[in-house]
């Protein structure tokens, strides 16, 4: 990265990280909006998950489009456009999508709503692709991770506030007892008018702000062999969207098309791994096995993180999990996203130059302080937070995990992957508050996975590091594919153990996800040792 000068860019940094708040705010708000759409449009669980499919699919399509355009023109399009302009255009695109949501909701067409979500997500994709390298460039490379952690903390605060604020806008309160189907359409319209206004306001703020010119001199590396696998993954992505029409035409259950999409993506990446192992030429960053294993890991991690909360609204409506109304769900969705904030704030401690004693003390204090912030936000919204106090036990387990992990990526990812497996199995075998908090604690386990996966996947890539990072960002696609997979399982699963509901049984999906993430930690460690890389000194504290 190249800057015009080396002065402090504190004001510029604070300006840029405002967009991180919006990404978290809207992504977490989907957990409230999905149950509303399910009730209002009389959707199946699979159909309701198409919201996340479209939202995270927009990230994938946006980044994939930029990649192919850059490969074809041999010009880094975003670099030519400029990171500042990229953020501004992304905000305007998201504003257009938010305004499009108003006629979409009024039309009563769920497909129209999905289209509006896709436009918002395309804007987010452009913002994220521009903002991350921009934040890193505003200072020395050594302190880049500190700035990303600050931005990540703002993102997490957005995920905490999103469900609460959206619930207040839709229901009048975060805990008011109103069925989702009775929500007035004007409330939805007001929500998206507000969001569109905020996006435009921030875009104008960026436009008038004096931000440094940041460019990259990195040349686009030719990697023609990666094009076909990425195209196949794109086709698999489209297969989920076409599952309904294809099922009607072929009379084959749409579940098979959804499962086939997941299988095609995973098989394509595995075959790419095998082919690149035989001949590295033309594979670019994908010639390194740790990157492809990491692409599967990012796909899995984002999918697990999203699917736990996206299906939670329907889970909480079942008798065994409390028969909650749509408006009562918000505090628990907020607690789930707050769990990610708790873990990431704790993980950020490691990037600061502190004594070992100070770090140990903060590792105990920070997570409980962050938990207090989660409780405070929900309390101020009118929620009775006394039901959430017991969750402090899960936070205590997180603290123990941090001490055992010692900021080492392989050890940290292994521990939290296995804790995730235990949490999900506990949730499957129990009901009520124990099962609910077990599933919510999946957020604590996911909280530190992105930096650990990322650090292990790009280690040793050298000149292909930037390209490898782009491939990893594409794998946010997991948030688009895995929730519908769990949704279709919830719709089709028969009662199994002791009359377990389909939505309850569907949480076996994140069990497999966490298990793979623990496997990846071990496998990446093995691959990096083969390449002579000291895995214990890879920075695992970089935030997402």
Order of alpha helices (4+ residues) and beta strands (2+ residues): alpha-alpha-alpha-alpha-alpha-alpha-alpha-alpha-alpha-alpha-alpha-alpha-alpha-alpha-alpha-alpha-alpha-alpha-alpha-alpha-alpha-alpha-alpha-alpha-alpha
